[in-house]
Amino acid sequence: MSKMNEITEKITDGLEKIEDGVVTGYQKIESGVVDGFNKMTDQFVGKFLTRDGETVAEAKARIAEDQKSRESAQKARIEASLEASRNAGKRR
């Protein structure tokens, strides 16, 4: 093996170790942030948004369903408005 190949291999190995360290570090930070966020939202939902006897998971599911319903209603209003505008244009 030539000296140049040895140097190239050592550099490649070093870069792979750096890459592994960076990726592992990022994954640990990401996991910590996500876990912390989830704990914070669970506490908020538990304190302010749960109803009588409702668990945090049930409250989150209810809130998600409510949001989905609001989004569907908003989409229907927009579509109705667009249709009305199209029909008004046809009458002219």
HTML snippet that shows the backbone in 3Dmol.js (N, CA, C, O; Angstrom):
<script src="https://3Dmol.org/build/3Dmol-min.js"></script>
<div id="view" style="width:600px;height:400px;position:relative"></div>
<script>
const pdb = `
ATOM      1  N   MET A   1       0.861  -1.177   0.000  1.00  0.00           N
ATOM      2  CA  MET A   1       0.000   0.000   0.000  1.00  0.00           C
ATOM      3  C   MET A   1       0.900   1.230   0.000  1.00  0.00           C
ATOM      4  O   MET A   1       1.847   1.320   0.781  1.00  0.00           O
ATOM      5  N   SER A   2       0.602   2.142  -0.856  1.00  0.00           N
ATOM      6  CA  SER A   2       1.436   3.335  -0.954  1.00  0.00           C
ATOM      7  C   SER A   2       1.147   4.268   0.212  1.00  0.00           C
ATOM      8  O   SER A   2       0.118   4.163   0.881  1.00  0.00           O
ATOM      9  N   LYS A   3       2.060   5.161   0.431  1.00  0.00           N
ATOM     10  CA  LYS A   3       1.930   6.145   1.511  1.00  0.00           C
ATOM     11  C   LYS A   3       0.680   7.002   1.305  1.00  0.00           C
ATOM     12  O   LYS A   3      -0.002   7.339   2.273  1.00  0.00           O
ATOM     13  N   MET A   4       0.378   7.351   0.074  1.00  0.00           N
ATOM     14  CA  MET A   4      -0.790   8.182  -0.226  1.00  0.00           C
ATOM     15  C   MET A   4      -2.076   7.438   0.136  1.00  0.00           C
ATOM     16  O   MET A   4      -2.996   8.041   0.689  1.00  0.00           O
ATOM     17  N   ASN A   5      -2.155   6.147  -0.165  1.00  0.00           N
ATOM     18  CA  ASN A   5      -3.330   5.345   0.175  1.00  0.00           C
ATOM     19  C   ASN A   5      -3.502   5.259   1.690  1.00  0.00           C
ATOM     20  O   ASN A   5      -4.623   5.335   2.193  1.00  0.00           O
ATOM     21  N   GLU A   6      -2.402   5.101   2.413  1.00  0.00           N
ATOM     22  CA  GLU A   6      -2.469   5.033   3.879  1.00  0.00           C
ATOM     23  C   GLU A   6      -3.012   6.340   4.450  1.00  0.00           C
ATOM     24  O   GLU A   6      -3.857   6.326   5.345  1.00  0.00           O
ATOM     25  N   ILE A   7      -2.537   7.442   3.944  1.00  0.00           N
ATOM     26  CA  ILE A   7      -2.983   8.759   4.413  1.00  0.00           C
ATOM     27  C   ILE A   7      -4.471   8.937   4.089  1.00  0.00           C
ATOM     28  O   ILE A   7      -5.246   9.397   4.928  1.00  0.00           O
ATOM     29  N   THR A   8      -4.854   8.572   2.880  1.00  0.00           N
ATOM     30  CA  THR A   8      -6.257   8.695   2.466  1.00  0.00           C
ATOM     31  C   THR A   8      -7.156   7.847   3.360  1.00  0.00           C
ATOM     32  O   THR A   8      -8.232   8.290   3.762  1.00  0.00           O
ATOM     33  N   GLU A   9      -6.719   6.637   3.670  1.00  0.00           N
ATOM     34  CA  GLU A   9      -7.505   5.745   4.522  1.00  0.00           C
ATOM     35  C   GLU A   9      -7.635   6.315   5.943  1.00  0.00           C
ATOM     36  O   GLU A   9      -8.714   6.257   6.533  1.00  0.00           O
ATOM     37  N   LYS A  10      -6.564   6.856   6.485  1.00  0.00           N
ATOM     38  CA  LYS A  10      -6.612   7.448   7.824  1.00  0.00           C
ATOM     39  C   LYS A  10      -7.546   8.660   7.852  1.00  0.00           C
ATOM     40  O   LYS A  10      -8.305   8.841   8.803  1.00  0.00           O
ATOM     41  N   ILE A  11      -7.487   9.463   6.833  1.00  0.00           N
ATOM     42  CA  ILE A  11      -8.373  10.646   6.756  1.00  0.00           C
ATOM     43  C   ILE A  11      -9.827  10.195   6.663  1.00  0.00           C
ATOM     44  O   ILE A  11     -10.700  10.742   7.336  1.00  0.00           O
ATOM     45  N   THR A  12     -10.077   9.196   5.826  1.00  0.00           N
ATOM     46  CA  THR A  12     -11.435   8.679   5.667  1.00  0.00           C
ATOM     47  C   THR A  12     -11.958   8.112   6.983  1.00  0.00           C
ATOM     48  O   THR A  12     -13.099   8.368   7.365  1.00  0.00           O
ATOM     49  N   ASP A  13     -11.119   7.340   7.673  1.00  0.00           N
ATOM     50  CA  ASP A  13     -11.525   6.784   8.967  1.00  0.00           C
ATOM     51  C   ASP A  13     -11.809   7.897   9.966  1.00  0.00           C
ATOM     52  O   ASP A  13     -12.785   7.826  10.713  1.00  0.00           O
ATOM     53  N   GLY A  14     -10.981   8.901   9.984  1.00  0.00           N
ATOM     54  CA  GLY A  14     -11.177  10.029  10.895  1.00  0.00           C
ATOM     55  C   GLY A  14     -12.463  10.779  10.595  1.00  0.00           C
ATOM     56  O   GLY A  14     -13.198  11.158  11.507  1.00  0.00           O
ATOM     57  N   LEU A  15     -12.732  10.991   9.322  1.00  0.00           N
ATOM     58  CA  LEU A  15     -13.966  11.679   8.938  1.00  0.00           C
ATOM     59  C   LEU A  15     -15.203  10.862   9.292  1.00  0.00           C
ATOM     60  O   LEU A  15     -16.221  11.418   9.703  1.00  0.00           O
ATOM     61  N   GLU A  16     -15.115   9.545   9.133  1.00  0.00           N
ATOM     62  CA  GLU A  16     -16.246   8.681   9.500  1.00  0.00           C
ATOM     63  C   GLU A  16     -16.506   8.742  11.000  1.00  0.00           C
ATOM     64  O   GLU A  16     -17.664   8.751  11.420  1.00  0.00           O
ATOM     65  N   LYS A  17     -15.458   8.786  11.816  1.00  0.00           N
ATOM     66  CA  LYS A  17     -15.623   8.892  13.266  1.00  0.00           C
ATOM     67  C   LYS A  17     -16.247  10.237  13.639  1.00  0.00           C
ATOM     68  O   LYS A  17     -17.111  10.311  14.513  1.00  0.00           O
ATOM     69  N   ILE A  18     -15.807  11.276  12.979  1.00  0.00           N
ATOM     70  CA  ILE A  18     -16.388  12.603  13.227  1.00  0.00           C
ATOM     71  C   ILE A  18     -17.862  12.598  12.836  1.00  0.00           C
ATOM     72  O   ILE A  18     -18.711  13.100  13.572  1.00  0.00           O
ATOM     73  N   GLU A  19     -18.153  12.029  11.676  1.00  0.00           N
ATOM     74  CA  GLU A  19     -19.537  11.961  11.202  1.00  0.00           C
ATOM     75  C   GLU A  19     -20.414  11.201  12.195  1.00  0.00           C
ATOM     76  O   GLU A  19     -21.508  11.651  12.535  1.00  0.00           O
ATOM     77  N   ASP A  20     -19.931  10.055  12.654  1.00  0.00           N
ATOM     78  CA  ASP A  20     -20.694   9.266  13.629  1.00  0.00           C
ATOM     79  C   ASP A  20     -20.923  10.058  14.916  1.00  0.00           C
ATOM     80  O   ASP A  20     -22.011  10.010  15.490  1.00  0.00           O
ATOM     81  N   GLY A  21     -19.915  10.776  15.364  1.00  0.00           N
ATOM     82  CA  GLY A  21     -20.052  11.580  16.581  1.00  0.00           C
ATOM     83  C   GLY A  21     -21.060  12.703  16.411  1.00  0.00           C
ATOM     84  O   GLY A  21     -21.859  12.968  17.309  1.00  0.00           O
ATOM     85  N   VAL A  22     -21.024  13.355  15.274  1.00  0.00           N
ATOM     86  CA  VAL A  22     -21.961  14.451  15.015  1.00  0.00           C
ATOM     87  C   VAL A  22     -23.391  13.925  14.934  1.00  0.00           C
ATOM     88  O   VAL A  22     -24.303  14.508  15.521  1.00  0.00           O
ATOM     89  N   VAL A  23     -23.589  12.832  14.214  1.00  0.00           N
ATOM     90  CA  VAL A  23     -24.933  12.267  14.062  1.00  0.00           C
ATOM     91  C   VAL A  23     -25.464  11.784  15.413  1.00  0.00           C
ATOM     92  O   VAL A  23     -26.619  12.044  15.751  1.00  0.00           O
ATOM     93  N   THR A  24     -24.640  11.093  16.178  1.00  0.00           N
ATOM     94  CA  THR A  24     -25.065  10.612  17.493  1.00  0.00           C
ATOM     95  C   THR A  24     -25.404  11.783  18.408  1.00  0.00           C
ATOM     96  O   THR A  24     -26.410  11.749  19.117  1.00  0.00           O
ATOM     97  N   GLY A  25     -24.577  12.803  18.394  1.00  0.00           N
ATOM     98  CA  GLY A  25     -24.840  13.985  19.212  1.00  0.00           C
ATOM     99  C   GLY A  25     -26.125  14.672  18.816  1.00  0.00           C
ATOM    100  O   GLY A  25     -26.908  15.073  19.677  1.00  0.00           O
ATOM    101  N   TYR A  26     -26.350  14.812  17.538  1.00  0.00           N
ATOM    102  CA  TYR A  26     -27.584  15.432  17.046  1.00  0.00           C
ATOM    103  C   TYR A  26     -28.796  14.624  17.484  1.00  0.00           C
ATOM    104  O   TYR A  26     -29.790  15.190  17.938  1.00  0.00           O
ATOM    105  N   GLN A  27     -28.718  13.299  17.349  1.00  0.00           N
ATOM    106  CA  GLN A  27     -29.854  12.447  17.718  1.00  0.00           C
ATOM    107  C   GLN A  27     -30.166  12.565  19.208  1.00  0.00           C
ATOM    108  O   GLN A  27     -31.335  12.571  19.592  1.00  0.00           O
ATOM    109  N   LYS A  28     -29.144  12.657  20.047  1.00  0.00           N
ATOM    110  CA  LYS A  28     -29.370  12.815  21.484  1.00  0.00           C
ATOM    111  C   LYS A  28     -30.028  14.158  21.784  1.00  0.00           C
ATOM    112  O   LYS A  28     -30.951  14.232  22.596  1.00  0.00           O
ATOM    113  N   ILE A  29     -29.561  15.210  21.138  1.00  0.00           N
ATOM    114  CA  ILE A  29     -30.154  16.539  21.341  1.00  0.00           C
ATOM    115  C   ILE A  29     -31.597  16.545  20.854  1.00  0.00           C
ATOM    116  O   ILE A  29     -32.488  17.027  21.553  1.00  0.00           O
ATOM    117  N   GLU A  30     -31.826  16.018  19.671  1.00  0.00           N
ATOM    118  CA  GLU A  30     -33.178  15.976  19.121  1.00  0.00           C
ATOM    119  C   GLU A  30     -34.123  15.211  20.039  1.00  0.00           C
ATOM    120  O   GLU A  30     -35.237  15.666  20.301  1.00  0.00           O
ATOM    121  N   SER A  31     -33.696  14.078  20.520  1.00  0.00           N
ATOM    122  CA  SER A  31     -34.514  13.269  21.416  1.00  0.00           C
ATOM    123  C   SER A  31     -34.818  14.029  22.706  1.00  0.00           C
ATOM    124  O   SER A  31     -35.947  13.997  23.195  1.00  0.00           O
ATOM    125  N   GLY A  32     -33.820  14.707  23.253  1.00  0.00           N
ATOM    126  CA  GLY A  32     -34.029  15.490  24.473  1.00  0.00           C
ATOM    127  C   GLY A  32     -35.013  16.627  24.262  1.00  0.00           C
ATOM    128  O   GLY A  32     -35.864  16.880  25.115  1.00  0.00           O
ATOM    129  N   VAL A  33     -34.904  17.307  23.147  1.00  0.00           N
ATOM    130  CA  VAL A  33     -35.808  18.421  22.852  1.00  0.00           C
ATOM    131  C   VAL A  33     -37.235  17.919  22.666  1.00  0.00           C
ATOM    132  O   VAL A  33     -38.174  18.498  23.212  1.00  0.00           O
ATOM    133  N   VAL A  34     -37.401  16.850  21.901  1.00  0.00           N
ATOM    134  CA  VAL A  34     -38.740  16.306  21.654  1.00  0.00           C
ATOM    135  C   VAL A  34     -39.348  15.804  22.965  1.00  0.00           C
ATOM    136  O   VAL A  34     -40.516  16.073  23.245  1.00  0.00           O
ATOM    137  N   ASP A  35     -38.574  15.085  23.761  1.00  0.00           N
ATOM    138  CA  ASP A  35     -39.086  14.593  25.044  1.00  0.00           C
ATOM    139  C   ASP A  35     -39.482  15.748  25.951  1.00  0.00           C
ATOM    140  O   ASP A  35     -40.536  15.707  26.586  1.00  0.00           O
ATOM    141  N   GLY A  36     -38.647  16.775  26.017  1.00  0.00           N
ATOM    142  CA  GLY A  36     -38.959  17.939  26.846  1.00  0.00           C
ATOM    143  C   GLY A  36     -40.210  18.655  26.371  1.00  0.00           C
ATOM    144  O   GLY A  36     -41.035  19.074  27.182  1.00  0.00           O
ATOM    145  N   PHE A  37     -40.354  18.799  25.062  1.00  0.00           N
ATOM    146  CA  PHE A  37     -41.544  19.448  24.504  1.00  0.00           C
ATOM    147  C   PHE A  37     -42.793  18.650  24.839  1.00  0.00           C
ATOM    148  O   PHE A  37     -43.811  19.217  25.236  1.00  0.00           O
ATOM    149  N   ASN A  38     -42.716  17.327  24.678  1.00  0.00           N
ATOM    150  CA  ASN A  38     -43.868  16.479  24.968  1.00  0.00           C
ATOM    151  C   ASN A  38     -44.254  16.547  26.445  1.00  0.00           C
ATOM    152  O   ASN A  38     -45.442  16.582  26.767  1.00  0.00           O
ATOM    153  N   LYS A  39     -43.281  16.567  27.337  1.00  0.00           N
ATOM    154  CA  LYS A  39     -43.580  16.705  28.764  1.00  0.00           C
ATOM    155  C   LYS A  39     -44.261  18.032  29.049  1.00  0.00           C
ATOM    156  O   LYS A  39     -45.224  18.095  29.813  1.00  0.00           O
ATOM    157  N   MET A  40     -43.753  19.094  28.429  1.00  0.00           N
ATOM    158  CA  MET A  40     -44.323  20.417  28.632  1.00  0.00           C
ATOM    159  C   MET A  40     -45.762  20.475  28.119  1.00  0.00           C
ATOM    160  O   MET A  40     -46.639  21.004  28.802  1.00  0.00           O
ATOM    161  N   THR A  41     -46.013  19.938  26.929  1.00  0.00           N
ATOM    162  CA  THR A  41     -47.375  19.987  26.393  1.00  0.00           C
ATOM    163  C   THR A  41     -48.313  19.105  27.208  1.00  0.00           C
ATOM    164  O   THR A  41     -49.475  19.458  27.408  1.00  0.00           O
ATOM    165  N   ASP A  42     -47.821  17.964  27.680  1.00  0.00           N
ATOM    166  CA  ASP A  42     -48.652  17.114  28.527  1.00  0.00           C
ATOM    167  C   ASP A  42     -49.063  17.849  29.802  1.00  0.00           C
ATOM    168  O   ASP A  42     -50.215  17.766  30.228  1.00  0.00           O
ATOM    169  N   GLN A  43     -48.123  18.563  30.403  1.00  0.00           N
ATOM    170  CA  GLN A  43     -48.446  19.313  31.618  1.00  0.00           C
ATOM    171  C   GLN A  43     -49.445  20.425  31.326  1.00  0.00           C
ATOM    172  O   GLN A  43     -50.380  20.634  32.098  1.00  0.00           O
ATOM    173  N   PHE A  44     -49.260  21.134  30.229  1.00  0.00           N
ATOM    174  CA  PHE A  44     -50.180  22.209  29.867  1.00  0.00           C
ATOM    175  C   PHE A  44     -51.580  21.658  29.617  1.00  0.00           C
ATOM    176  O   PHE A  44     -52.566  22.176  30.142  1.00  0.00           O
ATOM    177  N   VAL A  45     -51.653  20.611  28.815  1.00  0.00           N
ATOM    178  CA  VAL A  45     -52.955  20.012  28.515  1.00  0.00           C
ATOM    179  C   VAL A  45     -53.596  19.501  29.798  1.00  0.00           C
ATOM    180  O   VAL A  45     -54.789  19.702  30.024  1.00  0.00           O
ATOM    181  N   GLY A  46     -52.811  18.845  30.632  1.00  0.00           N
ATOM    182  CA  GLY A  46     -53.336  18.318  31.882  1.00  0.00           C
ATOM    183  C   GLY A  46     -53.863  19.405  32.806  1.00  0.00           C
ATOM    184  O   GLY A  46     -54.869  19.214  33.490  1.00  0.00           O
ATOM    185  N   LYS A  47     -53.195  20.523  32.823  1.00  0.00           N
ATOM    186  CA  LYS A  47     -53.587  21.588  33.741  1.00  0.00           C
ATOM    187  C   LYS A  47     -54.722  22.454  33.190  1.00  0.00           C
ATOM    188  O   LYS A  47     -55.603  22.858  33.948  1.00  0.00           O
ATOM    189  N   PHE A  48     -54.719  22.740  31.906  1.00  0.00           N
ATOM    190  CA  PHE A  48     -55.648  23.735  31.361  1.00  0.00           C
ATOM    191  C   PHE A  48     -56.711  23.199  30.401  1.00  0.00           C
ATOM    192  O   PHE A  48     -57.745  23.845  30.231  1.00  0.00           O
ATOM    193  N   LEU A  49     -56.501  22.057  29.777  1.00  0.00           N
ATOM    194  CA  LEU A  49     -57.385  21.651  28.698  1.00  0.00           C
ATOM    195  C   LEU A  49     -58.160  20.358  28.939  1.00  0.00           C
ATOM    196  O   LEU A  49     -59.024  20.013  28.132  1.00  0.00           O
ATOM    197  N   THR A  50     -57.882  19.641  30.010  1.00  0.00           N
ATOM    198  CA  THR A  50     -58.639  18.425  30.283  1.00  0.00           C
ATOM    199  C   THR A  50     -59.991  18.774  30.870  1.00  0.00           C
ATOM    200  O   THR A  50     -60.156  19.799  31.531  1.00  0.00           O
ATOM    201  N   ARG A  51     -60.951  17.906  30.618  1.00  0.00           N
ATOM    202  CA  ARG A  51     -62.290  18.056  31.185  1.00  0.00           C
ATOM    203  C   ARG A  51     -62.444  17.026  32.295  1.00  0.00           C
ATOM    204  O   ARG A  51     -61.562  16.189  32.483  1.00  0.00           O
ATOM    205  N   ASP A  52     -63.510  17.072  33.005  1.00  0.00           N
ATOM    206  CA  ASP A  52     -63.739  16.191  34.159  1.00  0.00           C
ATOM    207  C   ASP A  52     -63.421  14.733  33.848  1.00  0.00           C
ATOM    208  O   ASP A  52     -64.034  14.132  32.964  1.00  0.00           O
ATOM    209  N   GLY A  53     -62.469  14.172  34.570  1.00  0.00           N
ATOM    210  CA  GLY A  53     -62.116  12.764  34.443  1.00  0.00           C
ATOM    211  C   GLY A  53     -61.395  12.382  33.169  1.00  0.00           C
ATOM    212  O   GLY A  53     -61.149  11.199  32.934  1.00  0.00           O
ATOM    213  N   GLU A  54     -61.060  13.328  32.362  1.00  0.00           N
ATOM    214  CA  GLU A  54     -60.419  13.059  31.078  1.00  0.00           C
ATOM    215  C   GLU A  54     -58.910  12.947  31.273  1.00  0.00           C
ATOM    216  O   GLU A  54     -58.315  13.735  32.009  1.00  0.00           O
ATOM    217  N   THR A  55     -58.290  11.963  30.611  1.00  0.00           N
ATOM    218  CA  THR A  55     -56.834  11.848  30.673  1.00  0.00           C
ATOM    219  C   THR A  55     -56.206  12.833  29.684  1.00  0.00           C
ATOM    220  O   THR A  55     -56.884  13.389  28.821  1.00  0.00           O
ATOM    221  N   VAL A  56     -54.909  13.030  29.831  1.00  0.00           N
ATOM    222  CA  VAL A  56     -54.190  13.917  28.910  1.00  0.00           C
ATOM    223  C   VAL A  56     -54.287  13.376  27.486  1.00  0.00           C
ATOM    224  O   VAL A  56     -54.500  14.139  26.544  1.00  0.00           O
ATOM    225  N   ALA A  57     -54.133  12.074  27.329  1.00  0.00           N
ATOM    226  CA  ALA A  57     -54.211  11.470  25.984  1.00  0.00           C
ATOM    227  C   ALA A  57     -55.598  11.676  25.378  1.00  0.00           C
ATOM    228  O   ALA A  57     -55.723  11.974  24.191  1.00  0.00           O
ATOM    229  N   GLU A  58     -56.636  11.518  26.196  1.00  0.00           N
ATOM    230  CA  GLU A  58     -57.998  11.731  25.698  1.00  0.00           C
ATOM    231  C   GLU A  58     -58.219  13.190  25.321  1.00  0.00           C
ATOM    232  O   GLU A  58     -58.859  13.489  24.313  1.00  0.00           O
ATOM    233  N   ALA A  59     -57.686  14.093  26.135  1.00  0.00           N
ATOM    234  CA  ALA A  59     -57.827  15.518  25.830  1.00  0.00           C
ATOM    235  C   ALA A  59     -57.105  15.870  24.534  1.00  0.00           C
ATOM    236  O   ALA A  59     -57.630  16.621  23.713  1.00  0.00           O
ATOM    237  N   LYS A  60     -55.900  15.329  24.349  1.00  0.00           N
ATOM    238  CA  LYS A  60     -55.157  15.595  23.111  1.00  0.00           C
ATOM    239  C   LYS A  60     -55.917  15.063  21.899  1.00  0.00           C
ATOM    240  O   LYS A  60     -55.971  15.721  20.860  1.00  0.00           O
ATOM    241  N   ALA A  61     -56.503  13.876  22.029  1.00  0.00           N
ATOM    242  CA  ALA A  61     -57.273  13.302  20.927  1.00  0.00           C
ATOM    243  C   ALA A  61     -58.503  14.169  20.633  1.00  0.00           C
ATOM    244  O   ALA A  61     -58.823  14.418  19.470  1.00  0.00           O
ATOM    245  N   ARG A  62     -59.187  14.625  21.676  1.00  0.00           N
ATOM    246  CA  ARG A  62     -60.359  15.480  21.500  1.00  0.00           C
ATOM    247  C   ARG A  62     -59.980  16.789  20.828  1.00  0.00           C
ATOM    248  O   ARG A  62     -60.670  17.248  19.918  1.00  0.00           O
ATOM    249  N   ILE A  63     -58.889  17.389  21.273  1.00  0.00           N
ATOM    250  CA  ILE A  63     -58.423  18.659  20.707  1.00  0.00           C
ATOM    251  C   ILE A  63     -58.046  18.474  19.236  1.00  0.00           C
ATOM    252  O   ILE A  63     -58.365  19.317  18.398  1.00  0.00           O
ATOM    253  N   ALA A  64     -57.367  17.371  18.928  1.00  0.00           N
ATOM    254  CA  ALA A  64     -56.987  17.097  17.531  1.00  0.00           C
ATOM    255  C   ALA A  64     -58.232  16.923  16.665  1.00  0.00           C
ATOM    256  O   ALA A  64     -58.277  17.420  15.540  1.00  0.00           O
ATOM    257  N   GLU A  65     -59.232  16.229  17.176  1.00  0.00           N
ATOM    258  CA  GLU A  65     -60.479  16.033  16.428  1.00  0.00           C
ATOM    259  C   GLU A  65     -61.211  17.359  16.233  1.00  0.00           C
ATOM    260  O   GLU A  65     -61.745  17.631  15.158  1.00  0.00           O
ATOM    261  N   ASP A  66     -61.230  18.185  17.288  1.00  0.00           N
ATOM    262  CA  ASP A  66     -61.852  19.513  17.177  1.00  0.00           C
ATOM    263  C   ASP A  66     -61.146  20.348  16.107  1.00  0.00           C
ATOM    264  O   ASP A  66     -61.798  21.022  15.309  1.00  0.00           O
ATOM    265  N   GLN A  67     -59.832  20.301  16.094  1.00  0.00           N
ATOM    266  CA  GLN A  67     -59.056  21.058  15.104  1.00  0.00           C
ATOM    267  C   GLN A  67     -59.358  20.563  13.697  1.00  0.00           C
ATOM    268  O   GLN A  67     -59.509  21.355  12.767  1.00  0.00           O
ATOM    269  N   LYS A  68     -59.444  19.241  13.551  1.00  0.00           N
ATOM    270  CA  LYS A  68     -59.754  18.649  12.247  1.00  0.00           C
ATOM    271  C   LYS A  68     -61.132  19.113  11.769  1.00  0.00           C
ATOM    272  O   LYS A  68     -61.317  19.425  10.592  1.00  0.00           O
ATOM    273  N   SER A  69     -62.093  19.155  12.691  1.00  0.00           N
ATOM    274  CA  SER A  69     -63.448  19.616  12.341  1.00  0.00           C
ATOM    275  C   SER A  69     -63.438  21.082  11.917  1.00  0.00           C
ATOM    276  O   SER A  69     -64.090  21.458  10.943  1.00  0.00           O
ATOM    277  N   ARG A  70     -62.688  21.913  12.661  1.00  0.00           N
ATOM    278  CA  ARG A  70     -62.605  23.337  12.305  1.00  0.00           C
ATOM    279  C   ARG A  70     -61.973  23.520  10.940  1.00  0.00           C
ATOM    280  O   ARG A  70     -62.428  24.347  10.149  1.00  0.00           O
ATOM    281  N   GLU A  71     -60.923  22.754  10.654  1.00  0.00           N
ATOM    282  CA  GLU A  71     -60.257  22.855   9.360  1.00  0.00           C
ATOM    283  C   GLU A  71     -61.188  22.416   8.235  1.00  0.00           C
ATOM    284  O   GLU A  71     -61.205  23.037   7.173  1.00  0.00           O
ATOM    285  N   SER A  72     -61.956  21.362   8.450  1.00  0.00           N
ATOM    286  CA  SER A  72     -62.906  20.892   7.436  1.00  0.00           C
ATOM    287  C   SER A  72     -63.985  21.938   7.181  1.00  0.00           C
ATOM    288  O   SER A  72     -64.351  22.201   6.036  1.00  0.00           O
ATOM    289  N   ALA A  73     -64.491  22.534   8.267  1.00  0.00           N
ATOM    290  CA  ALA A  73     -65.517  23.564   8.122  1.00  0.00           C
ATOM    291  C   ALA A  73     -64.966  24.771   7.372  1.00  0.00           C
ATOM    292  O   ALA A  73     -65.648  25.343   6.522  1.00  0.00           O
ATOM    293  N   GLN A  74     -63.739  25.155   7.686  1.00  0.00           N
ATOM    294  CA  GLN A  74     -63.110  26.294   7.006  1.00  0.00           C
ATOM    295  C   GLN A  74     -62.922  25.990   5.520  1.00  0.00           C
ATOM    296  O   GLN A  74     -63.161  26.845   4.667  1.00  0.00           O
ATOM    297  N   LYS A  75     -62.494  24.774   5.223  1.00  0.00           N
ATOM    298  CA  LYS A  75     -62.311  24.375   3.822  1.00  0.00           C
ATOM    299  C   LYS A  75     -63.646  24.427   3.080  1.00  0.00           C
ATOM    300  O   LYS A  75     -63.708  24.885   1.939  1.00  0.00           O
ATOM    301  N   ALA A  76     -64.718  23.953   3.732  1.00  0.00           N
ATOM    302  CA  ALA A  76     -66.041  23.976   3.110  1.00  0.00           C
ATOM    303  C   ALA A  76     -66.498  25.411   2.865  1.00  0.00           C
ATOM    304  O   ALA A  76     -67.079  25.700   1.819  1.00  0.00           O
ATOM    305  N   ARG A  77     -66.243  26.318   3.818  1.00  0.00           N
ATOM    306  CA  ARG A  77     -66.621  27.729   3.636  1.00  0.00           C
ATOM    307  C   ARG A  77     -65.854  28.350   2.477  1.00  0.00           C
ATOM    308  O   ARG A  77     -66.425  29.100   1.685  1.00  0.00           O
ATOM    309  N   ILE A  78     -64.587  28.049   2.373  1.00  0.00           N
ATOM    310  CA  ILE A  78     -63.770  28.588   1.275  1.00  0.00           C
ATOM    311  C   ILE A  78     -64.276  28.062  -0.065  1.00  0.00           C
ATOM    312  O   ILE A  78     -64.423  28.823  -1.022  1.00  0.00           O
ATOM    313  N   GLU A  79     -64.543  26.757  -0.127  1.00  0.00           N
ATOM    314  CA  GLU A  79     -65.035  26.174  -1.370  1.00  0.00           C
ATOM    315  C   GLU A  79     -66.392  26.764  -1.758  1.00  0.00           C
ATOM    316  O   GLU A  79     -66.641  27.028  -2.935  1.00  0.00           O
ATOM    317  N   ALA A  80     -67.264  26.970  -0.776  1.00  0.00           N
ATOM    318  CA  ALA A  80     -68.580  27.567  -1.054  1.00  0.00           C
ATOM    319  C   ALA A  80     -68.418  28.999  -1.555  1.00  0.00           C
ATOM    320  O   ALA A  80     -69.121  29.429  -2.469  1.00  0.00           O
ATOM    321  N   SER A  81     -67.502  29.720  -0.960  1.00  0.00           N
ATOM    322  CA  SER A  81     -67.253  31.095  -1.374  1.00  0.00           C
ATOM    323  C   SER A  81     -66.703  31.142  -2.800  1.00  0.00           C
ATOM    324  O   SER A  81     -67.115  31.982  -3.601  1.00  0.00           O
ATOM    325  N   LEU A  82     -65.783  30.249  -3.108  1.00  0.00           N
ATOM    326  CA  LEU A  82     -65.231  30.193  -4.463  1.00  0.00           C
ATOM    327  C   LEU A  82     -66.300  29.816  -5.479  1.00  0.00           C
ATOM    328  O   LEU A  82     -66.357  30.380  -6.572  1.00  0.00           O
ATOM    329  N   GLU A  83     -67.138  28.869  -5.115  1.00  0.00           N
ATOM    330  CA  GLU A  83     -68.217  28.459  -6.010  1.00  0.00           C
ATOM    331  C   GLU A  83     -69.195  29.613  -6.239  1.00  0.00           C
ATOM    332  O   GLU A  83     -69.652  29.834  -7.361  1.00  0.00           O
ATOM    333  N   ALA A  84     -69.511  30.344  -5.173  1.00  0.00           N
ATOM    334  CA  ALA A  84     -70.407  31.490  -5.309  1.00  0.00           C
ATOM    335  C   ALA A  84     -69.782  32.552  -6.228  1.00  0.00           C
ATOM    336  O   ALA A  84     -70.475  33.165  -7.040  1.00  0.00           O
ATOM    337  N   SER A  85     -68.478  32.758  -6.091  1.00  0.00           N
ATOM    338  CA  SER A  85     -67.791  33.729  -6.949  1.00  0.00           C
ATOM    339  C   SER A  85     -67.826  33.280  -8.401  1.00  0.00           C
ATOM    340  O   SER A  85     -68.037  34.096  -9.298  1.00  0.00           O
ATOM    341  N   ARG A  86     -67.618  31.981  -8.641  1.00  0.00           N
ATOM    342  CA  ARG A  86     -67.669  31.468 -10.009  1.00  0.00           C
ATOM    343  C   ARG A  86     -69.071  31.634 -10.599  1.00  0.00           C
ATOM    344  O   ARG A  86     -69.233  32.042 -11.749  1.00  0.00           O
ATOM    345  N   ASN A  87     -70.082  31.309  -9.782  1.00  0.00           N
ATOM    346  CA  ASN A  87     -71.468  31.442 -10.261  1.00  0.00           C
ATOM    347  C   ASN A  87     -71.843  32.901 -10.520  1.00  0.00           C
ATOM    348  O   ASN A  87     -72.582  33.194 -11.459  1.00  0.00           O
ATOM    349  N   ALA A  88     -71.338  33.812  -9.696  1.00  0.00           N
ATOM    350  CA  ALA A  88     -71.625  35.227  -9.902  1.00  0.00           C
ATOM    351  C   ALA A  88     -70.995  35.703 -11.208  1.00  0.00           C
ATOM    352  O   ALA A  88     -71.569  36.544 -11.900  1.00  0.00           O
ATOM    353  N   GLY A  89     -69.843  35.184 -11.545  1.00  0.00           N
ATOM    354  CA  GLY A  89     -69.175  35.531 -12.788  1.00  0.00           C
ATOM    355  C   GLY A  89     -69.908  35.022 -14.007  1.00  0.00           C
ATOM    356  O   GLY A  89     -69.881  35.654 -15.063  1.00  0.00           O
ATOM    357  N   LYS A  90     -70.565  33.877 -13.869  1.00  0.00           N
ATOM    358  CA  LYS A  90     -71.315  33.293 -14.977  1.00  0.00           C
ATOM    359  C   LYS A  90     -72.592  34.065 -15.260  1.00  0.00           C
ATOM    360  O   LYS A  90     -73.055  34.089 -16.401  1.00  0.00           O
ATOM    361  N   ARG A  91     -73.172  34.700 -14.239  1.00  0.00           N
ATOM    362  CA  ARG A  91     -74.427  35.437 -14.397  1.00  0.00           C
ATOM    363  C   ARG A  91     -74.225  36.751 -15.125  1.00  0.00           C
ATOM    364  O   ARG A  91     -75.190  37.303 -15.652  1.00  0.00           O
ATOM    365  N   ARG A  92     -73.045  37.258 -15.173  1.00  0.00           N
ATOM    366  CA  ARG A  92     -72.790  38.578 -15.785  1.00  0.00           C
ATOM    367  C   ARG A  92     -72.823  38.537 -17.267  1.00  0.00           C
ATOM    368  O   ARG A  92     -72.628  39.564 -17.917  1.00  0.00           O
TER     369      ARG A  92
END
`;
const viewer = $3Dmol.createViewer("view");
viewer.addModel(pdb, "pdb");
viewer.setStyle({}, {cartoon: {color: "spectrum"}});
viewer.zoomTo();
viewer.render();
</script>
